[in-house]
Amino acid sequence: MKYFNCAVASLMAVLFLGAIAGTATAFPIPERLEFELSYTGITAGRAVQEVKQVDNEIQIVSTARSADWLRFFFPVDDRIESYLTSDTPSLSIGSPRLYHEQKHEGKTITNREARFDRQKFEVTTIDHRNNNEKKHAITKRTYDTLSSFFYVRTVPLQVGTSYYIDIFDCNRLWNTEVKVLRREELKTPLGRFKTIVIQPLLKSEGIFARTGDMLIWLTDDDRRIPVQMKSKVIVGSITATLTGGSYWPVR
């Protein structure tokens, strides 16, 4: 049960993650993506990912909750927000200004935020539960763990290539590799998709380090819609599948 619980939390977290640098393509705004998480065909949780324009900023909000039966063993109730400004032309979807996460995963509860200062190449993290504040150095191309996922979708991915980006996770700055593995046709309850499969090699504590291999299937077009994500566990695997929402029509 320990490994299963960790994988469920990690797959919910992957809905907030991703990482690649490159040349931007089109990006759909507004958008709402709804996911179902399952283990051996049993629903383990649900997550929603939304992005919209608010004045001159992009607001991204992701929420995730475990299924009723799983809450007895390992409750998950997360809300993560990221606000991006357009004051950094070199970053295609803008640069993070504020990141805020409220997470309840098992016995772990967090309430913290990160405030980015691009002029000083510095980020200030505030832990509201422990009432402390820290400053960290960042690079010119640093994203938070939520906005980084949307950046991956602006990249013209090439099979056989690895891409890198700096991700700040409220604790440390990680230089993250994402491998572009292959193209694959995938069948889901929403239909058949031509996809491109990527493998993020994240080192962030509490996310991918707790599980086995993680794979993400993105539509092989400019939209890069995540239609499936899978993480191996000791026995079987946990799968996140796109089940609905409001986004560019998939053909």
N, C-alpha and C positions, 0 to 999 in steps of 0.2 A: 504493500500500500504506500510505503514511503516514496518509492520511485514513481509510482503512478501519480501521486499528489503533486510531486515536484514537476512532472512533465505537464500536467494540466496547467499549473501556474505559469510555466515557461511558455506554453503555446499561447496562453492569453497574453503574455508579455510580448510575444513575437508580433502580435497585431500592432504593437507600438514601436517596432524596431525595424531596422534595415540599414544598409550602408553602402553607397557607391558614389564615386565622383566621376564627372564626365560632362559631355555636352548635352544641354537640355533639349527635350522635345515637348510636345503639348502636355498640359496637365489639367485634368477636369475639376472645375470648381463651379458650383457646389457639388458635393458628393456625399453619399451615405452608403456604407458597406456593412452588411450584417452577416455574422459568421456563427456556425454551430460547431462546437467541439465534441468529439466522440472518442470512445475507447471501445474497441471490438464491437462497434455498432450501437453502443449505448451512449446517449447524449450526456456529456459531462459538464457542459457550460455553454454560454453564449456571449458574444462580444459585438460591439457596434463601434464603427470608426467613421467620424464625420469631419468634413473640412468645408469651410465657407469663408467668404470675404467679409470682413468687418471693418468698415471705413477703409483705411489704407493698409490694413494688416490681414494676414491669413490666420484664421483660428482653426486649430485641429483639436478635436476632442475624441478620446477613446474611452469606452467603458467596457467592463467585463465582469460577469458574475458566474459563479458555479451553479450547476443544477441543484435542485432541492435535495436529492439523495446524497450528493457529494458534500453538501454543507455540513453534515453531521461529522464527517471525517476531516474535511479541509475546505473551509469556507473561503471563497474568493469574491471580493467586491472592490473593484478598482475604478478610479477615474483619473485620467491623465490629460492635461491640457498643454498646448504649446502655441505661442503667439510669435509670428514671424513678421518682420518689417522688410521693406524693400530698399533699405538704405545701403545694401551691399550688392552692387550690380554684378559682381563676379559669382555670386551665389544665386542660382537660377530661380529658386522659389523664395528668395529672401533669406534673411538671417534670423536666428532665434533671438528674441528679446526677453521672453519670460517662459519658463517651464514650471509646471506645478503638478505634483502627483499626490493623490490620496489613495493609499493601497491597504487592503486588508487581505492577507494571504496566509491562511492558517493562523498561527499565533503571532505572526509578524504584522505590525501596523505601522505605516509611515505617513507622514504629512510634511512634505518639504517642497521647496521651490528653488529655482536657479535663475538669477538675474544676470543677463549677459551684457558686458560693456565692450563693444567692438573697438572703441577708441583706445582703450587700455589693454586690449587682449586679455581680459580678465572676466571671471564669472564669480558671483557671490552666491553661495548656497546658504539657505536658512532652514534649519530643522525646527519646525514648530512644536514638535512633541518634546524634544530635549532642550529647546530654547537655546540653541547655539548657532553661530554664524561663522563661515569660513570663506576664504578667497582662494581661487585657483587660477593659474595661468592657462590660457587657451591659445589655439592657433587661429590663423586667418580663416580656415575652412572647417570650423567646429560646429557640429549640430548636436542637439539633444537627442535622447533616445526615441522620441516620438517623431520629430520632424525629419530625422534621418530616413525613416521608412518612405516618406513621400519624395525624398530626393532620389532614391533608387529608381523610382518610377519615371523620372525625367531623363533617364540615361539610355542611349542606344547600345544595349548589351551585345557583347560579342562572345560567342561560345569559345571556351578554352582560355579565356582571359580572367585575371583577377583584378579587382578594383579595391581602392582603399579610401577611407575617410576617417576623420577624427570625430569620436563620439564622446560627449561628456555625460556621465550617468549620475550626477549629483555626488559622486565620490571621487572618481578619477577620470582622466582623459585617456581614452583607448584609441590606438590606431588599429582600425578594424579591416580585415580582409573579407571580401565576398568573392567566391568563385562562381563563374558562369559555366554550368556543367554541360547542358545539352538542350535541344529542342524536343518537345514531346507533345503528342495529342492526348488530351485528358478528358475523360467523361465524368461529369458530375450530375447531380439532380437538376441543375440549370441547363444542361446540354453538353455538347462537345466543344472543347476549346483547343486551339493551337497555343501552346505555352512555351516559355523558356524557363528552365529550372536553375535556380541559384542556391548556393549553400553559404550562409553567413558563418564566419568563424569568429564569433564574439567571445571575448574573454571576461566580460562584465560579470562580477560576482552575483549569484542569485538568479541568473537568467540561463544562458545556454550551458554554462559550466555544470549545471545540475543534471543535464540530460545527455542523451546520445546525439547521433547525427540529426541535424535539422535541415529540411529541404523546403523551398518555397516555389510554387508554380505561379508565374505571372503570365497574363495574356501576352502573346507575341505580337504586339502592336504598340502604337504610341501611348495607349492608356495604361499599360502595365498593371492591370487589375489583378490583385492576388486572389486566385480562385481556390487554392488549396495550400495548406502548410502541414508538414508532418514531422514528428519527432519520435525516434526510437526509444523504447524503454526496455527494461530487463526482459519482459514478456510482451511481445506485440508492439504497438505504437499508438500514439495519440494523434488525431487528425483534426485540423480546423478547415472547414469547408464553407465557401461563400454560398449563402442561401437566399439573399435578397438585398434590397436597398434601392437607392436611387443613384444611377451612374449612367455614363454614356452607354447607349445600346450595344449589347454584345451580339455579334453576328458570326 
